[in-house]
Amino acid sequence: MSVLFVNACVRKESRTKRLADKILAEINERYDEVKLDEIVFPIANEEFLRKRDELIAAGDFDNPLFELANQFAGAETIVIATPYWDLSFPAALKQYFEQINVVGITFKYSQEGIPQGLCKANKIYYVTTSGGDYAPDDFGYGYVKALAQGYYGIQDISLTKATGLDIIGADVDSILNRV
């Protein structure tokens, strides 16, 4: 089984990463890690989009521009670890999705214009933590679930979430161990 760990955690002592590490241990397979804080994403301006469109039109999917997309599409299991920030997740994760959403690699369109998934994964684990108790699923997790099911063809998406970690008196270890 090929496992991909998309790590959007930026803090050295990330509580979200602690939860993700538990899931990765349960999966008990070697995994490839993409550390989003180490990637300098290209600006998705007109020049970038033109180049990408030309490569797609030429069928040049082995171009280094598509390395992340090919890696994502080829993974059998995906673990995404991201803290809950500003009703969503860190911007680097959005930039990552902008890089992997490639027609011909992660999805294609039917003749009716409906996205059809091309990814091999049968499961995505979405892992998040929040300092407060207000962390609705709609925005961060909901966005990833919509992409996975609507574009990538990955129907099994699970949410692992720990909240209230920064509330005065919170027993962080106990909260994390309950999840």
VMD Tcl script that draws the C-alpha trace (Angstrom):
set ca {
  {0.00 0.00 0.00}
  {1.31 3.46 -0.81}
  {0.53 6.05 1.84}
  {0.84 9.81 1.38}
  {1.08 12.11 4.40}
  {0.20 15.73 3.54}
  {1.56 17.69 6.50}
  {0.18 21.24 6.79}
  {1.36 21.59 10.40}
  {3.79 24.45 10.92}
  {4.52 24.32 14.64}
  {7.38 22.16 15.93}
  {5.18 20.76 18.72}
  {2.02 20.46 16.61}
  {-0.88 18.78 18.33}
  {-2.43 18.06 14.95}
  {0.71 16.19 13.93}
  {0.53 14.17 17.15}
  {-2.94 12.96 16.10}
  {-1.75 12.27 12.57}
  {1.18 10.27 13.91}
  {-1.29 8.03 15.79}
  {-3.21 7.36 12.57}
  {-0.01 6.71 10.62}
  {1.06 4.25 13.33}
  {-2.30 2.46 13.04}
  {-1.92 2.25 9.25}
  {1.55 0.81 9.93}
  {2.93 1.28 6.42}
  {5.85 3.23 5.05}
  {4.68 6.66 3.89}
  {5.84 9.59 1.80}
  {5.51 12.95 3.53}
  {4.84 16.27 1.84}
  {5.70 19.06 4.29}
  {3.80 22.04 2.96}
  {5.81 24.58 4.97}
  {8.90 23.54 3.00}
  {7.35 24.13 -0.43}
  {7.53 27.44 -2.26}
  {4.42 27.27 -4.40}
  {4.39 29.10 -7.73}
  {2.04 32.03 -8.04}
  {-1.05 30.93 -9.95}
  {-0.98 33.91 -12.29}
  {-1.78 34.04 -16.01}
  {1.73 32.99 -17.06}
  {1.67 29.96 -14.75}
  {-1.81 28.94 -15.92}
  {-0.84 29.30 -19.57}
  {2.21 27.06 -19.07}
  {0.17 24.49 -17.17}
  {-2.56 24.49 -19.83}
  {0.05 24.00 -22.58}
  {1.55 21.04 -20.74}
  {-1.88 19.49 -20.20}
  {-2.82 20.01 -23.87}
  {0.45 18.33 -24.91}
  {-0.19 15.44 -22.49}
  {3.16 16.15 -20.79}
  {2.06 14.84 -17.39}
  {5.60 13.77 -16.48}
  {6.68 17.42 -16.34}
  {8.06 18.35 -12.87}
  {5.21 20.88 -12.59}
  {2.89 17.91 -12.01}
  {5.02 16.03 -9.48}
  {2.67 16.71 -6.54}
  {-0.42 15.86 -8.60}
  {1.06 12.55 -9.76}
  {2.11 11.68 -6.22}
  {-1.38 12.41 -4.87}
  {-3.14 10.55 -7.69}
  {-0.95 7.47 -7.19}
  {-1.36 7.16 -3.42}
  {-3.65 4.43 -2.11}
  {-4.22 6.05 1.29}
  {-3.88 9.75 2.14}
  {-3.52 11.37 5.56}
  {-3.98 15.15 5.65}
  {-2.94 16.85 8.90}
  {-3.89 20.50 9.21}
  {-4.69 22.79 12.10}
  {-8.00 24.63 12.09}
  {-7.20 28.24 11.24}
  {-9.59 31.09 10.50}
  {-12.61 28.86 9.73}
  {-10.54 26.64 7.48}
  {-6.90 25.55 7.24}
  {-3.52 27.17 6.48}
  {-3.20 28.80 3.05}
  {-0.44 26.37 2.07}
  {-3.01 23.56 1.95}
  {-5.15 25.56 -0.47}
  {-2.05 26.19 -2.57}
  {-1.35 22.46 -2.51}
  {-4.83 21.70 -3.83}
  {-4.33 24.29 -6.58}
  {-1.21 22.36 -7.62}
  {-2.78 18.88 -7.59}
  {-6.09 19.74 -9.27}
  {-4.94 18.79 -12.75}
  {-7.25 17.60 -15.50}
  {-5.80 14.34 -16.76}
  {-4.04 13.43 -13.50}
  {-6.37 13.74 -10.49}
  {-9.62 14.04 -12.45}
  {-11.12 14.32 -15.91}
  {-14.41 15.68 -17.23}
  {-17.13 13.49 -18.70}
  {-18.74 14.49 -21.99}
  {-21.40 16.19 -19.89}
  {-18.76 18.26 -18.07}
  {-19.00 16.34 -14.79}
  {-15.72 15.71 -12.93}
  {-14.67 12.07 -12.69}
  {-11.93 10.99 -10.30}
  {-8.67 9.47 -11.47}
  {-7.04 8.99 -8.04}
  {-6.18 5.50 -6.76}
  {-6.82 6.24 -3.08}
  {-9.74 4.59 -1.40}
  {-9.40 6.55 1.85}
  {-8.50 10.02 3.10}
  {-7.96 10.69 6.78}
  {-8.48 14.39 7.57}
  {-6.88 15.30 10.90}
  {-7.34 18.67 12.60}
  {-7.18 20.38 15.97}
  {-8.54 23.65 17.31}
  {-7.68 25.76 20.31}
  {-11.34 26.68 20.86}
  {-14.51 24.67 20.72}
  {-15.86 26.46 17.65}
  {-14.61 24.35 14.74}
  {-17.48 23.54 12.37}
  {-16.81 20.80 9.85}
  {-18.26 22.73 6.91}
  {-15.27 24.82 5.94}
  {-11.94 22.96 6.20}
  {-13.07 19.35 6.31}
  {-16.12 20.04 4.15}
  {-13.96 21.61 1.44}
  {-11.57 18.65 1.35}
  {-14.46 16.17 1.40}
  {-16.12 17.95 -1.53}
  {-12.88 17.87 -3.56}
  {-12.22 14.23 -2.71}
  {-15.70 12.98 -3.51}
  {-16.60 15.39 -6.30}
  {-13.31 15.54 -8.20}
  {-10.85 12.87 -7.10}
  {-13.27 9.94 -6.85}
  {-12.33 9.18 -3.24}
  {-15.53 8.47 -1.35}
  {-14.22 7.35 2.06}
  {-13.20 10.46 4.02}
  {-12.85 10.32 7.78}
  {-12.52 13.21 10.19}
  {-10.34 13.09 13.29}
  {-10.74 16.27 15.31}
  {-9.73 17.50 18.76}
  {-11.06 20.85 19.96}
  {-10.84 23.04 23.03}
  {-7.10 22.59 23.38}
  {-6.38 26.21 24.33}
  {-9.23 26.70 26.78}
  {-7.91 27.58 30.24}
  {-7.67 24.42 32.31}
  {-7.86 22.06 29.32}
  {-6.01 18.77 29.74}
  {-4.50 18.66 26.24}
  {-3.03 15.17 26.59}
  {-6.33 13.78 27.80}
  {-8.24 15.44 24.94}
  {-5.77 14.13 22.35}
  {-5.81 10.62 23.84}
  {-9.63 10.45 23.66}
  {-9.61 11.00 19.91}
}
mol new
graphics top color blue
foreach p $ca { graphics top sphere $p radius 0.5 }
foreach p [lrange $ca 0 end-1] q [lrange $ca 1 end] { graphics top cylinder $p $q radius 0.2 }
display resetview
